[in-house]
Amino acid sequence: MSRYVLDASIAIKWFVPEIHSDVARRLLINKASFLVPDFFFAEIGNVFWKRVRRGEDTAE
């Protein structure tokens, strides 16, 4: 089984259509194991917060 250190920018692409989202989703198909740094969830929250502030998404 492959193991990857997961960056927040890749995980966001699993849920938000962006450039290269299809490539990021391929990691899910391979049943890989993911490791995340301690600040991963804070980065995810920051990305969504910025998207709402820019009007790209809503808070809901």
Residue frames relative to the residue before (quaternion, step in Angstrom):
aa qw qx qy qz dx dy dz
M 1.0000 0.0000 0.0000 0.0000 0.00 0.00 0.00
S 0.4009 -0.7168 0.5226 0.2288 3.58 -0.98 0.89
R 0.1645 -0.7655 0.6144 0.0976 3.55 -1.15 0.69
Y 0.0595 -0.7980 0.5997 -0.0095 3.54 -0.96 0.96
V 0.3452 -0.6485 0.6234 0.2679 3.53 -1.24 0.54
L 0.2641 -0.8189 0.5006 0.0951 3.52 -0.52 1.25
D 0.2552 -0.7449 0.6013 0.1361 3.53 -0.91 1.00
A 0.6008 -0.5956 0.3997 0.3530 3.58 -1.08 0.74
S 0.6241 0.5591 -0.3527 0.4166 3.60 0.99 -0.71
I 0.6444 0.4926 -0.3215 0.4886 3.60 1.11 -0.56
A 0.6578 0.5116 -0.3151 0.4542 3.59 0.90 -0.87
I 0.6096 0.5504 -0.3512 0.4495 3.60 1.03 -0.72
K 0.6443 0.5442 -0.3166 0.4341 3.57 1.00 -0.81
W 0.5703 0.5817 -0.3880 0.4312 3.61 1.17 -0.32
F 0.7829 0.3396 -0.1494 0.4994 3.59 1.10 -0.70
V 0.7513 0.2963 -0.1593 0.5678 3.58 1.18 -0.56
P 0.3998 -0.7186 0.5036 0.2649 3.59 -0.71 0.97
E 0.1324 0.7643 -0.6115 0.1561 3.54 -0.63 1.19
I 0.6798 -0.4180 0.3685 0.4768 3.55 -1.30 -0.03
H 0.8422 0.1462 -0.1655 0.4918 3.56 -0.99 0.97
S 0.3047 0.7512 -0.5289 0.2511 3.63 1.13 0.45
D 0.6317 0.5432 -0.3365 0.4389 3.58 1.01 -0.76
V 0.6399 0.5088 -0.3210 0.4781 3.58 1.04 -0.73
A 0.6497 0.5185 -0.3172 0.4566 3.60 0.96 -0.84
R 0.6549 0.5273 -0.3168 0.4390 3.60 1.01 -0.77
R 0.5512 0.6173 -0.3968 0.3971 3.59 1.17 -0.43
L 0.5799 0.5787 -0.3782 0.4311 3.58 1.13 -0.52
L 0.6447 0.5265 -0.3218 0.4512 3.58 1.10 -0.65
I 0.6312 0.5534 -0.3295 0.4323 3.57 1.07 -0.69
N 0.6946 0.5112 -0.2696 0.4285 3.57 1.03 -0.80
K 0.3647 -0.7565 0.4705 0.2709 3.59 1.29 0.03
A 0.2001 0.7940 -0.5383 0.1994 3.52 0.87 1.00
S 0.4112 -0.6539 0.5708 0.2784 3.53 -1.34 0.29
F 0.1782 -0.8137 0.5490 0.0684 3.59 -0.85 0.98
L 0.1582 -0.7315 0.6570 0.0910 3.51 -1.14 0.80
V 0.1049 -0.8017 0.5858 0.0558 3.60 -0.98 0.79
P 0.4899 -0.6443 0.4923 0.3202 3.59 -1.09 0.66
D 0.6980 -0.4949 0.3230 0.4043 3.58 -1.23 0.42
F 0.7298 0.4388 -0.2410 0.4655 3.60 0.98 -0.77
F 0.3305 0.7854 -0.4719 0.2264 3.60 1.29 0.10
F 0.7271 0.4435 -0.2654 0.4518 3.60 0.70 -1.02
A 0.5996 0.5330 -0.3580 0.4777 3.59 1.13 -0.55
E 0.6437 0.5130 -0.3189 0.4699 3.59 1.01 -0.76
I 0.6232 0.5304 -0.3369 0.4656 3.59 0.99 -0.79
G 0.6608 0.5025 -0.3022 0.4685 3.58 0.90 -0.91
N 0.6511 0.5236 -0.3123 0.4519 3.56 0.98 -0.82
V 0.6339 0.5261 -0.3335 0.4586 3.59 0.98 -0.79
F 0.6841 0.4701 -0.2963 0.4726 3.60 0.86 -0.91
W 0.6152 0.5468 -0.3421 0.4533 3.60 1.02 -0.76
K 0.6719 0.4894 -0.2956 0.4708 3.59 0.92 -0.89
R 0.6378 0.5258 -0.3341 0.4529 3.59 0.99 -0.76
V 0.6487 0.4944 -0.3178 0.4835 3.60 1.01 -0.74
R 0.6570 0.5158 -0.3117 0.4529 3.61 0.92 -0.84
R 0.6988 0.4504 -0.2652 0.4883 3.59 1.06 -0.69
G 0.5022 -0.6740 0.4067 0.3578 3.58 1.31 -0.13
E 0.4435 0.7001 -0.4514 0.3306 3.58 1.23 0.28
D 0.7703 0.1145 -0.0564 0.6248 3.58 1.22 -0.54
T 0.3863 -0.6726 0.5597 0.2917 3.55 -1.32 0.09
A 0.6403 -0.5366 0.3788 0.3982 3.57 -1.20 0.39
E 0.5964 0.5631 -0.3728 0.4339 3.61 1.10 -0.51
